[in-house]
Protein backbone atom coordinates (compact mmCIF):
# COMPACT_ATOMS: atom_id res chain seq x y z
CA UNK A 1 0.00 0.00 0.00
CA UNK A 2 1.04 3.61 -0.49
CA UNK A 3 1.81 4.42 3.14
CA UNK A 4 3.89 1.24 3.42
CA UNK A 5 5.94 2.23 0.36
CA UNK A 6 6.61 5.64 1.85
CA UNK A 7 8.37 4.06 4.81
CA UNK A 8 9.91 0.87 3.44
CA UNK A 9 13.23 2.48 2.49
CA UNK A 10 13.43 5.03 5.29
CA UNK A 11 17.01 5.80 6.33
CA UNK A 12 17.99 5.78 9.97
CA UNK A 13 17.78 9.11 11.71
CA UNK A 14 17.58 10.59 15.20
CA UNK A 15 14.13 10.37 16.78
CA UNK A 16 12.10 13.58 16.87
CA UNK A 17 10.94 14.98 20.16
CA UNK A 18 7.60 13.13 20.22
CA UNK A 19 6.24 12.26 23.64
CA UNK A 20 2.59 11.69 22.77
CA UNK A 21 0.79 9.86 19.98
CA UNK A 22 -0.46 13.13 18.49
CA UNK A 23 3.07 14.59 18.51
CA UNK A 24 4.39 11.43 16.89
CA UNK A 25 1.77 11.76 14.14
CA UNK A 26 2.91 15.29 13.34
CA UNK A 27 6.56 14.20 13.37
CA UNK A 28 5.69 11.41 10.92
CA UNK A 29 3.92 13.87 8.64
CA UNK A 30 7.00 16.13 8.70
CA UNK A 31 9.15 13.12 7.80
CA UNK A 32 6.88 12.21 4.88
CA UNK A 33 6.90 15.78 3.62
CA UNK A 34 10.61 16.53 3.98
CA UNK A 35 12.31 13.18 3.44
CA UNK A 36 9.83 11.20 1.35
CA UNK A 37 8.50 14.26 -0.51
CA UNK A 38 4.89 13.08 -0.32
CA UNK A 39 2.35 15.31 -2.03
CA UNK A 40 0.12 17.67 0.00
CA UNK A 41 -2.91 15.55 -0.89
CA UNK A 42 -1.16 12.41 0.38
CA UNK A 43 -0.13 14.16 3.58
CA UNK A 44 -3.69 15.32 4.25
CA UNK A 45 -5.02 11.82 3.64
CA UNK A 46 -2.49 10.15 5.93
CA UNK A 47 -2.87 12.72 8.68
CA UNK A 48 -6.64 12.36 8.67
CA UNK A 49 -6.55 8.55 8.55
CA UNK A 50 -4.14 8.22 11.48
CA UNK A 51 -5.81 11.01 13.48
CA UNK A 52 -9.12 9.12 13.28
CA UNK A 53 -7.27 5.99 14.39
CA UNK A 54 -5.78 7.78 17.40
CA UNK A 55 -9.18 9.24 18.30
CA UNK A 56 -10.62 5.72 18.24
CA UNK A 57 -7.85 4.47 20.56
CA UNK A 58 -8.42 7.39 22.91
CA UNK A 59 -12.14 6.70 23.11
CA UNK A 60 -11.56 2.97 23.35
CA UNK A 61 -9.02 3.38 26.16
CA UNK A 62 -10.78 6.18 28.00
CA UNK A 63 -7.95 8.71 27.90
CA UNK A 64 -5.04 10.25 25.98
CA UNK A 65 -2.91 7.85 23.94
CA UNK A 66 0.74 7.56 24.92
CA UNK A 67 3.60 6.11 22.93
CA UNK A 68 3.56 3.06 25.21
CA UNK A 69 -0.12 2.61 24.40
CA UNK A 70 0.74 2.43 20.70
CA UNK A 71 3.13 -0.44 21.43
CA UNK A 72 0.31 -2.32 23.16
CA UNK A 73 -2.34 -1.93 20.44
CA UNK A 74 -3.75 -5.41 19.78
CA UNK A 75 -5.11 -7.11 16.69
CA UNK A 76 -8.58 -6.83 18.24
CA UNK A 77 -8.10 -3.06 18.66
CA UNK A 78 -7.22 -2.60 15.00
CA UNK A 79 -10.10 -4.81 13.87
CA UNK A 80 -12.44 -2.80 16.05
CA UNK A 81 -11.18 0.41 14.45
CA UNK A 82 -11.71 -1.00 10.96
CA UNK A 83 -15.21 -2.14 11.89
CA UNK A 84 -16.13 1.34 13.07
CA UNK A 85 -14.74 2.90 9.91
CA UNK A 86 -16.56 0.35 7.75
CA UNK A 87 -19.90 1.03 9.43
CA UNK A 88 -19.41 4.79 9.52
CA UNK A 89 -19.79 7.35 12.26
CA UNK A 90 -20.01 11.02 11.43
CA UNK A 91 -18.61 10.86 7.90
CA UNK A 92 -20.32 7.71 6.62
CA UNK A 93 -18.86 4.25 6.13
CA UNK A 94 -15.75 3.74 4.06
CA UNK A 95 -15.62 1.66 0.91
CA UNK A 96 -13.27 -1.36 0.94
CA UNK A 97 -10.72 0.60 -1.08
CA UNK A 98 -10.81 3.61 1.24
CA UNK A 99 -10.69 1.32 4.26
CA UNK A 100 -7.61 -0.39 2.82
CA UNK A 101 -5.96 3.00 2.30
CA UNK A 102 -6.73 3.96 5.90
CA UNK A 103 -5.19 0.72 7.16
CA UNK A 104 -2.18 1.33 4.95
CA UNK A 105 -1.65 4.73 6.56
CA UNK A 106 -1.92 3.21 10.05
CA UNK A 107 0.59 0.52 9.14
CA UNK A 108 2.97 3.10 7.73
CA UNK A 109 2.69 5.14 10.93
CA UNK A 110 3.50 2.10 13.09
CA UNK A 111 6.38 1.15 10.80
CA UNK A 112 7.82 4.64 11.29
CA UNK A 113 7.31 4.39 15.09
CA UNK A 114 9.32 1.17 15.08
CA UNK A 115 12.16 2.46 12.92
CA UNK A 116 12.48 5.97 14.30
CA UNK A 117 11.33 5.68 17.92
CA UNK A 118 11.89 2.00 18.66
CA UNK A 119 8.20 1.43 19.39
CA UNK A 120 7.45 -1.93 17.81
CA UNK A 121 4.02 -3.47 17.40
CA UNK A 122 3.71 -6.89 15.80
CA UNK A 123 -0.08 -6.74 15.66
CA UNK A 124 -0.01 -4.69 12.47
CA UNK A 125 1.36 -7.62 10.47
CA UNK A 126 -1.47 -9.87 11.64
CA UNK A 127 -4.36 -7.68 10.50
CA UNK A 128 -5.77 -8.41 7.08
CA UNK A 129 -7.19 -5.62 5.02
CA UNK A 130 -10.54 -5.82 3.24
CA UNK A 131 -10.83 -7.66 -0.05
CA UNK A 132 -10.89 -5.22 -2.94
CA UNK A 133 -12.40 -6.10 -6.26
CA UNK A 134 -9.86 -5.20 -8.90
CA UNK A 135 -11.10 -2.32 -10.99
CA UNK A 136 -10.07 -1.95 -14.61
CA UNK A 137 -9.09 1.36 -16.22
CA UNK A 138 -11.98 2.82 -18.18
CA UNK A 139 -10.66 4.51 -21.34
CA UNK A 140 -12.61 6.24 -24.07
CA UNK A 141 -12.43 5.06 -27.68
CA UNK A 142 -10.11 6.62 -30.24
CA UNK A 143 -13.02 8.40 -31.92
CA UNK A 144 -14.28 9.71 -28.60
CA UNK A 145 -10.81 10.99 -27.69
CA UNK A 146 -10.55 12.83 -31.01
CA UNK A 147 -14.01 14.29 -30.47
CA UNK A 148 -13.13 15.54 -27.00
CA UNK A 149 -9.97 17.28 -28.19
CA UNK A 150 -11.75 18.86 -31.15
CA UNK A 151 -14.71 20.10 -29.12
CA UNK A 152 -12.43 21.55 -26.44
CA UNK A 153 -10.62 23.70 -29.01
CA UNK A 154 -13.85 24.73 -30.76
CA UNK A 155 -15.77 25.90 -27.68
CA UNK A 156 -17.29 29.19 -28.84
CA UNK A 157 -18.45 30.06 -25.31
CA UNK A 158 -14.83 30.70 -24.31
CA UNK A 159 -12.23 33.21 -25.36
CA UNK A 160 -10.05 31.72 -28.12
CA UNK A 161 -7.05 31.50 -25.80
CA UNK A 162 -9.11 29.64 -23.17
CA UNK A 163 -10.36 27.12 -25.70
CA UNK A 164 -6.79 26.64 -26.95
CA UNK A 165 -5.61 26.18 -23.34
CA UNK A 166 -8.21 23.49 -22.57
CA UNK A 167 -7.43 21.69 -25.82
CA UNK A 168 -3.69 21.83 -25.04
CA UNK A 169 -4.12 20.34 -21.57
CA UNK A 170 -6.35 17.52 -22.80
CA UNK A 171 -3.99 16.83 -25.69
CA UNK A 172 -1.13 16.45 -23.20
CA UNK A 173 -3.15 13.92 -21.23
CA UNK A 174 -4.02 11.83 -24.27
CA UNK A 175 -0.90 12.43 -26.36
CA UNK A 176 1.69 11.98 -23.58
CA UNK A 177 -0.20 9.95 -20.98
CA UNK A 178 0.20 12.61 -18.30
CA UNK A 179 -1.73 12.87 -15.08
CA UNK A 180 -3.71 16.09 -14.80
CA UNK A 181 -1.41 17.25 -11.97
CA UNK A 182 1.63 16.63 -14.18
CA UNK A 183 0.22 18.62 -17.09
CA UNK A 184 -0.71 21.55 -14.86
CA UNK A 185 2.71 21.52 -13.18
CA UNK A 186 4.45 22.51 -16.43
CA UNK A 187 6.10 25.91 -16.28
CA UNK A 188 6.45 28.59 -18.94
CA UNK A 189 10.05 27.50 -19.51
CA UNK A 190 8.80 24.11 -20.77
CA UNK A 191 7.23 25.73 -23.84
CA UNK A 192 7.76 25.46 -26.70
CA UNK A 193 7.91 21.72 -26.15
CA UNK A 194 10.75 19.70 -27.62
CA UNK A 195 10.65 16.16 -28.89
CA UNK A 196 10.67 14.86 -25.31
CA UNK A 197 9.38 16.16 -22.01
CA UNK A 198 10.84 15.58 -18.56
CA UNK A 199 8.06 14.82 -16.07
CA UNK A 200 8.34 14.56 -12.29
CA UNK A 201 5.51 12.29 -11.22
CA UNK A 202 4.34 10.53 -8.08
CA UNK A 203 7.00 9.99 -5.45
CA UNK A 204 9.21 12.49 -7.25
CA UNK A 205 9.98 9.87 -9.90
CA UNK A 206 11.31 11.40 -13.10
CA UNK A 207 10.49 10.02 -16.52
CA UNK A 208 11.01 11.15 -20.10
CA UNK A 209 8.01 11.04 -22.42
CA UNK A 210 8.05 11.61 -26.19
CA UNK A 211 6.03 14.56 -27.50
CA UNK A 212 4.03 14.15 -30.69
CA UNK A 213 3.88 17.04 -33.18
CA UNK A 214 0.14 17.40 -32.54
CA UNK A 215 0.87 17.97 -28.84
CA UNK A 216 3.53 20.58 -29.63
CA UNK A 217 1.13 22.40 -31.96
CA UNK A 218 -1.63 22.45 -29.37
CA UNK A 219 0.66 23.96 -26.72
CA UNK A 220 2.13 26.42 -29.25
CA UNK A 221 -1.38 27.60 -30.18
CA UNK A 222 -2.19 28.26 -26.55
CA UNK A 223 1.08 30.12 -25.89
CA UNK A 224 0.56 32.26 -28.99
CA UNK A 225 -2.96 33.29 -27.91
CA UNK A 226 -2.44 33.58 -24.14
CA UNK A 227 -2.77 37.20 -22.93
CA UNK A 228 -0.31 36.83 -20.05
CA UNK A 229 3.39 37.67 -19.96
CA UNK A 230 4.85 34.87 -17.84
CA UNK A 231 8.27 34.49 -16.29
CA UNK A 232 10.02 31.16 -16.99
CA UNK A 233 9.21 29.61 -13.61
CA UNK A 234 5.52 30.51 -13.53
CA UNK A 235 2.86 27.86 -14.31
CA UNK A 236 2.27 27.53 -18.03
CA UNK A 237 -1.48 27.08 -17.92
CA UNK A 238 -3.40 30.04 -16.51
CA UNK A 239 -6.97 30.66 -15.44
CA UNK A 240 -9.07 33.54 -16.73
CA UNK A 241 -7.86 35.94 -14.02
CA UNK A 242 -4.23 34.96 -14.39
CA UNK A 243 -3.86 32.45 -11.58
CA UNK A 244 -2.67 28.89 -12.07
CA UNK A 245 -5.24 26.65 -13.74
CA UNK A 246 -6.79 24.16 -11.31
CA UNK A 247 -7.59 20.46 -11.81
CA UNK A 248 -11.18 21.26 -10.89
CA UNK A 249 -11.50 23.47 -13.98
CA UNK A 250 -10.40 20.63 -16.24
CA UNK A 251 -12.80 18.23 -14.53
CA UNK A 252 -15.62 20.70 -15.16
CA UNK A 253 -14.47 21.11 -18.75
CA UNK A 254 -14.62 17.35 -19.30
CA UNK A 255 -18.08 17.19 -17.72
CA UNK A 256 -19.25 19.85 -20.17
CA UNK A 257 -17.64 18.09 -23.14
CA UNK A 258 -19.02 14.66 -22.34
CA UNK A 259 -22.47 16.20 -21.97
CA UNK A 260 -22.16 17.78 -25.41
CA UNK A 261 -20.90 14.55 -26.97
CA UNK A 262 -23.20 12.19 -25.08
CA UNK A 263 -20.34 10.34 -23.39
CA UNK A 264 -20.64 8.43 -20.08
CA UNK A 265 -19.43 9.79 -16.76
CA UNK A 266 -16.28 7.69 -17.03
CA UNK A 267 -15.00 10.21 -19.61
CA UNK A 268 -12.87 12.14 -17.11
CA UNK A 269 -9.47 13.82 -17.57
CA UNK A 270 -7.80 10.70 -16.16
CA UNK A 271 -9.65 8.55 -18.69
CA UNK A 272 -7.53 10.19 -21.39
CA UNK A 273 -4.40 8.87 -19.68
CA UNK A 274 -6.00 5.42 -19.57
CA UNK A 275 -6.87 5.80 -23.26
CA UNK A 276 -3.25 6.69 -24.06
CA UNK A 277 -2.08 3.38 -22.56
CA UNK A 278 -4.90 1.23 -23.91
CA UNK A 279 -4.59 2.54 -27.45
CA UNK A 280 -0.81 2.06 -27.42
CA UNK A 281 -1.26 -1.51 -26.26
CA UNK A 282 -3.84 -2.14 -28.95
CA UNK A 283 -1.40 -0.84 -31.56
CA UNK A 284 1.30 -3.30 -30.46
CA UNK A 285 3.32 -1.45 -27.80
CA UNK A 286 4.86 -3.69 -25.14
CA UNK A 287 3.95 -3.44 -21.46
CA UNK A 288 7.43 -2.43 -20.28
CA UNK A 289 7.46 0.56 -22.61
CA UNK A 290 3.98 1.62 -21.49
CA UNK A 291 5.06 1.23 -17.86
CA UNK A 292 7.95 3.61 -18.44
CA UNK A 293 5.78 6.12 -20.30
CA UNK A 294 3.16 6.16 -17.55
CA UNK A 295 5.67 6.21 -14.69
CA UNK A 296 4.19 3.16 -12.94
CA UNK A 297 6.36 1.81 -10.14
CA UNK A 298 5.06 -1.73 -10.68
CA UNK A 299 4.43 -3.64 -13.89
CA UNK A 300 1.34 -5.18 -12.26
CA UNK A 301 -0.33 -1.77 -12.40
CA UNK A 302 0.32 -1.53 -16.13
CA UNK A 303 -0.87 -5.10 -16.70
CA UNK A 304 -4.45 -4.01 -16.00
CA UNK A 305 -4.50 -2.54 -19.48
CA UNK A 306 -4.12 -6.00 -21.00
CA UNK A 307 -7.50 -6.93 -19.51
CA UNK A 308 -9.03 -3.77 -20.96
CA UNK A 309 -7.59 -4.55 -24.38
CA UNK A 310 -8.84 -8.14 -24.16
CA UNK A 311 -12.33 -6.89 -23.26
CA UNK A 312 -12.33 -4.65 -26.31
CA UNK A 313 -11.17 -7.51 -28.52
CA UNK A 314 -13.91 -9.81 -27.25
CA UNK A 315 -16.54 -7.10 -27.68
CA UNK A 316 -15.43 -6.52 -31.28
CA UNK A 317 -15.48 -10.28 -31.91
CA UNK A 318 -18.97 -10.64 -30.46
CA UNK A 319 -20.21 -7.75 -32.56
CA UNK A 320 -18.59 -8.79 -35.84
CA UNK A 321 -18.67 -12.58 -35.92
CA UNK A 322 -21.73 -13.89 -37.80
CA UNK A 323 -22.28 -16.70 -35.27
CA UNK A 324 -21.57 -14.66 -32.14
C-alpha positions as CSV (number, residue, x, y, z in Angstrom):
1,X,0.0,0.0,0.0
2,X,1.0,3.6,-0.5
3,X,1.8,4.4,3.1
4,X,3.9,1.2,3.4
5,X,5.9,2.2,0.4
6,X,6.6,5.6,1.9
7,X,8.4,4.1,4.8
8,X,9.9,0.9,3.4
9,X,13.2,2.5,2.5
10,X,13.4,5.0,5.3
11,X,17.0,5.8,6.3
12,X,18.0,5.8,10.0
13,X,17.8,9.1,11.7
14,X,17.6,10.6,15.2
15,X,14.1,10.4,16.8
16,X,12.1,13.6,16.9
17,X,10.9,15.0,20.2
18,X,7.6,13.1,20.2
19,X,6.2,12.3,23.6
20,X,2.6,11.7,22.8
21,X,0.8,9.9,20.0
22,X,-0.5,13.1,18.5
23,X,3.1,14.6,18.5
24,X,4.4,11.4,16.9
25,X,1.8,11.8,14.1
26,X,2.9,15.3,13.3
27,X,6.6,14.2,13.4
28,X,5.7,11.4,10.9
29,X,3.9,13.9,8.6
30,X,7.0,16.1,8.7
31,X,9.2,13.1,7.8
32,X,6.9,12.2,4.9
33,X,6.9,15.8,3.6
34,X,10.6,16.5,4.0
35,X,12.3,13.2,3.4
36,X,9.8,11.2,1.4
37,X,8.5,14.3,-0.5
38,X,4.9,13.1,-0.3
39,X,2.3,15.3,-2.0
40,X,0.1,17.7,0.0
41,X,-2.9,15.5,-0.9
42,X,-1.2,12.4,0.4
43,X,-0.1,14.2,3.6
44,X,-3.7,15.3,4.3
45,X,-5.0,11.8,3.6
46,X,-2.5,10.1,5.9
47,X,-2.9,12.7,8.7
48,X,-6.6,12.4,8.7
49,X,-6.6,8.6,8.6
50,X,-4.1,8.2,11.5
51,X,-5.8,11.0,13.5
52,X,-9.1,9.1,13.3
53,X,-7.3,6.0,14.4
54,X,-5.8,7.8,17.4
55,X,-9.2,9.2,18.3
56,X,-10.6,5.7,18.2
57,X,-7.8,4.5,20.6
58,X,-8.4,7.4,22.9
59,X,-12.1,6.7,23.1
60,X,-11.6,3.0,23.4
61,X,-9.0,3.4,26.2
62,X,-10.8,6.2,28.0
63,X,-8.0,8.7,27.9
64,X,-5.0,10.2,26.0
65,X,-2.9,7.8,23.9
66,X,0.7,7.6,24.9
67,X,3.6,6.1,22.9
68,X,3.6,3.1,25.2
69,X,-0.1,2.6,24.4
70,X,0.7,2.4,20.7
71,X,3.1,-0.4,21.4
72,X,0.3,-2.3,23.2
73,X,-2.3,-1.9,20.4
74,X,-3.7,-5.4,19.8
75,X,-5.1,-7.1,16.7
76,X,-8.6,-6.8,18.2
77,X,-8.1,-3.1,18.7
78,X,-7.2,-2.6,15.0
79,X,-10.1,-4.8,13.9
80,X,-12.4,-2.8,16.1
81,X,-11.2,0.4,14.4
82,X,-11.7,-1.0,11.0
83,X,-15.2,-2.1,11.9
84,X,-16.1,1.3,13.1
85,X,-14.7,2.9,9.9
86,X,-16.6,0.4,7.8
87,X,-19.9,1.0,9.4
88,X,-19.4,4.8,9.5
89,X,-19.8,7.3,12.3
90,X,-20.0,11.0,11.4
91,X,-18.6,10.9,7.9
92,X,-20.3,7.7,6.6
93,X,-18.9,4.3,6.1
94,X,-15.7,3.7,4.1
95,X,-15.6,1.7,0.9
96,X,-13.3,-1.4,0.9
97,X,-10.7,0.6,-1.1
98,X,-10.8,3.6,1.2
99,X,-10.7,1.3,4.3
100,X,-7.6,-0.4,2.8
101,X,-6.0,3.0,2.3
102,X,-6.7,4.0,5.9
103,X,-5.2,0.7,7.2
104,X,-2.2,1.3,5.0
105,X,-1.7,4.7,6.6
106,X,-1.9,3.2,10.0
107,X,0.6,0.5,9.1
108,X,3.0,3.1,7.7
109,X,2.7,5.1,10.9
110,X,3.5,2.1,13.1
111,X,6.4,1.2,10.8
112,X,7.8,4.6,11.3
113,X,7.3,4.4,15.1
114,X,9.3,1.2,15.1
115,X,12.2,2.5,12.9
116,X,12.5,6.0,14.3
117,X,11.3,5.7,17.9
118,X,11.9,2.0,18.7
119,X,8.2,1.4,19.4
120,X,7.5,-1.9,17.8
121,X,4.0,-3.5,17.4
122,X,3.7,-6.9,15.8
123,X,-0.1,-6.7,15.7
124,X,0.0,-4.7,12.5
125,X,1.4,-7.6,10.5
126,X,-1.5,-9.9,11.6
127,X,-4.4,-7.7,10.5
128,X,-5.8,-8.4,7.1
129,X,-7.2,-5.6,5.0
130,X,-10.5,-5.8,3.2
131,X,-10.8,-7.7,0.0
132,X,-10.9,-5.2,-2.9
133,X,-12.4,-6.1,-6.3
134,X,-9.9,-5.2,-8.9
135,X,-11.1,-2.3,-11.0
136,X,-10.1,-1.9,-14.6
137,X,-9.1,1.4,-16.2
138,X,-12.0,2.8,-18.2
139,X,-10.7,4.5,-21.3
140,X,-12.6,6.2,-24.1
141,X,-12.4,5.1,-27.7
142,X,-10.1,6.6,-30.2
143,X,-13.0,8.4,-31.9
144,X,-14.3,9.7,-28.6
145,X,-10.8,11.0,-27.7
146,X,-10.5,12.8,-31.0
147,X,-14.0,14.3,-30.5
148,X,-13.1,15.5,-27.0
149,X,-10.0,17.3,-28.2
150,X,-11.7,18.9,-31.1
151,X,-14.7,20.1,-29.1
152,X,-12.4,21.5,-26.4
153,X,-10.6,23.7,-29.0
154,X,-13.9,24.7,-30.8
155,X,-15.8,25.9,-27.7
156,X,-17.3,29.2,-28.8
157,X,-18.4,30.1,-25.3
158,X,-14.8,30.7,-24.3
159,X,-12.2,33.2,-25.4
160,X,-10.0,31.7,-28.1
161,X,-7.0,31.5,-25.8
162,X,-9.1,29.6,-23.2
163,X,-10.4,27.1,-25.7
164,X,-6.8,26.6,-26.9
165,X,-5.6,26.2,-23.3
166,X,-8.2,23.5,-22.6
167,X,-7.4,21.7,-25.8
168,X,-3.7,21.8,-25.0
169,X,-4.1,20.3,-21.6
170,X,-6.4,17.5,-22.8
171,X,-4.0,16.8,-25.7
172,X,-1.1,16.4,-23.2
173,X,-3.1,13.9,-21.2
174,X,-4.0,11.8,-24.3
175,X,-0.9,12.4,-26.4
176,X,1.7,12.0,-23.6
177,X,-0.2,10.0,-21.0
178,X,0.2,12.6,-18.3
179,X,-1.7,12.9,-15.1
180,X,-3.7,16.1,-14.8
181,X,-1.4,17.2,-12.0
182,X,1.6,16.6,-14.2
183,X,0.2,18.6,-17.1
184,X,-0.7,21.5,-14.9
185,X,2.7,21.5,-13.2
186,X,4.5,22.5,-16.4
187,X,6.1,25.9,-16.3
188,X,6.5,28.6,-18.9
189,X,10.0,27.5,-19.5
190,X,8.8,24.1,-20.8
191,X,7.2,25.7,-23.8
192,X,7.8,25.5,-26.7
193,X,7.9,21.7,-26.2
194,X,10.8,19.7,-27.6
195,X,10.6,16.2,-28.9
196,X,10.7,14.9,-25.3
197,X,9.4,16.2,-22.0
198,X,10.8,15.6,-18.6
199,X,8.1,14.8,-16.1
200,X,8.3,14.6,-12.3
201,X,5.5,12.3,-11.2
202,X,4.3,10.5,-8.1
203,X,7.0,10.0,-5.5
204,X,9.2,12.5,-7.3
205,X,10.0,9.9,-9.9
206,X,11.3,11.4,-13.1
207,X,10.5,10.0,-16.5
208,X,11.0,11.2,-20.1
209,X,8.0,11.0,-22.4
210,X,8.1,11.6,-26.2
211,X,6.0,14.6,-27.5
212,X,4.0,14.1,-30.7
213,X,3.9,17.0,-33.2
214,X,0.1,17.4,-32.5
215,X,0.9,18.0,-28.8
216,X,3.5,20.6,-29.6
217,X,1.1,22.4,-32.0
218,X,-1.6,22.4,-29.4
219,X,0.7,24.0,-26.7
220,X,2.1,26.4,-29.2
221,X,-1.4,27.6,-30.2
222,X,-2.2,28.3,-26.5
223,X,1.1,30.1,-25.9
224,X,0.6,32.3,-29.0
225,X,-3.0,33.3,-27.9
226,X,-2.4,33.6,-24.1
227,X,-2.8,37.2,-22.9
228,X,-0.3,36.8,-20.0
229,X,3.4,37.7,-20.0
230,X,4.8,34.9,-17.8
231,X,8.3,34.5,-16.3
232,X,10.0,31.2,-17.0
233,X,9.2,29.6,-13.6
234,X,5.5,30.5,-13.5
235,X,2.9,27.9,-14.3
236,X,2.3,27.5,-18.0
237,X,-1.5,27.1,-17.9
238,X,-3.4,30.0,-16.5
239,X,-7.0,30.7,-15.4
240,X,-9.1,33.5,-16.7
241,X,-7.9,35.9,-14.0
242,X,-4.2,35.0,-14.4
243,X,-3.9,32.4,-11.6
244,X,-2.7,28.9,-12.1
245,X,-5.2,26.6,-13.7
246,X,-6.8,24.2,-11.3
247,X,-7.6,20.5,-11.8
248,X,-11.2,21.3,-10.9
249,X,-11.5,23.5,-14.0
250,X,-10.4,20.6,-16.2
251,X,-12.8,18.2,-14.5
252,X,-15.6,20.7,-15.2
253,X,-14.5,21.1,-18.7
254,X,-14.6,17.3,-19.3
255,X,-18.1,17.2,-17.7
256,X,-19.3,19.8,-20.2
257,X,-17.6,18.1,-23.1
258,X,-19.0,14.7,-22.3
259,X,-22.5,16.2,-22.0
260,X,-22.2,17.8,-25.4
261,X,-20.9,14.5,-27.0
262,X,-23.2,12.2,-25.1
263,X,-20.3,10.3,-23.4
264,X,-20.6,8.4,-20.1
265,X,-19.4,9.8,-16.8
266,X,-16.3,7.7,-17.0
267,X,-15.0,10.2,-19.6
268,X,-12.9,12.1,-17.1
269,X,-9.5,13.8,-17.6
270,X,-7.8,10.7,-16.2
271,X,-9.6,8.5,-18.7
272,X,-7.5,10.2,-21.4
273,X,-4.4,8.9,-19.7
274,X,-6.0,5.4,-19.6
275,X,-6.9,5.8,-23.3
276,X,-3.2,6.7,-24.1
277,X,-2.1,3.4,-22.6
278,X,-4.9,1.2,-23.9
279,X,-4.6,2.5,-27.4
280,X,-0.8,2.1,-27.4
281,X,-1.3,-1.5,-26.3
282,X,-3.8,-2.1,-28.9
283,X,-1.4,-0.8,-31.6
284,X,1.3,-3.3,-30.5
285,X,3.3,-1.4,-27.8
286,X,4.9,-3.7,-25.1
287,X,4.0,-3.4,-21.5
288,X,7.4,-2.4,-20.3
289,X,7.5,0.6,-22.6
290,X,4.0,1.6,-21.5
291,X,5.1,1.2,-17.9
292,X,8.0,3.6,-18.4
293,X,5.8,6.1,-20.3
294,X,3.2,6.2,-17.5
295,X,5.7,6.2,-14.7
296,X,4.2,3.2,-12.9
297,X,6.4,1.8,-10.1
298,X,5.1,-1.7,-10.7
299,X,4.4,-3.6,-13.9
300,X,1.3,-5.2,-12.3
301,X,-0.3,-1.8,-12.4
302,X,0.3,-1.5,-16.1
303,X,-0.9,-5.1,-16.7
304,X,-4.4,-4.0,-16.0
305,X,-4.5,-2.5,-19.5
306,X,-4.1,-6.0,-21.0
307,X,-7.5,-6.9,-19.5
308,X,-9.0,-3.8,-21.0
309,X,-7.6,-4.5,-24.4
310,X,-8.8,-8.1,-24.2
311,X,-12.3,-6.9,-23.3
312,X,-12.3,-4.7,-26.3
313,X,-11.2,-7.5,-28.5
314,X,-13.9,-9.8,-27.2
315,X,-16.5,-7.1,-27.7
316,X,-15.4,-6.5,-31.3
317,X,-15.5,-10.3,-31.9
318,X,-19.0,-10.6,-30.5
319,X,-20.2,-7.8,-32.6
320,X,-18.6,-8.8,-35.8
321,X,-18.7,-12.6,-35.9
322,X,-21.7,-13.9,-37.8
323,X,-22.3,-16.7,-35.3
324,X,-21.6,-14.7,-32.1
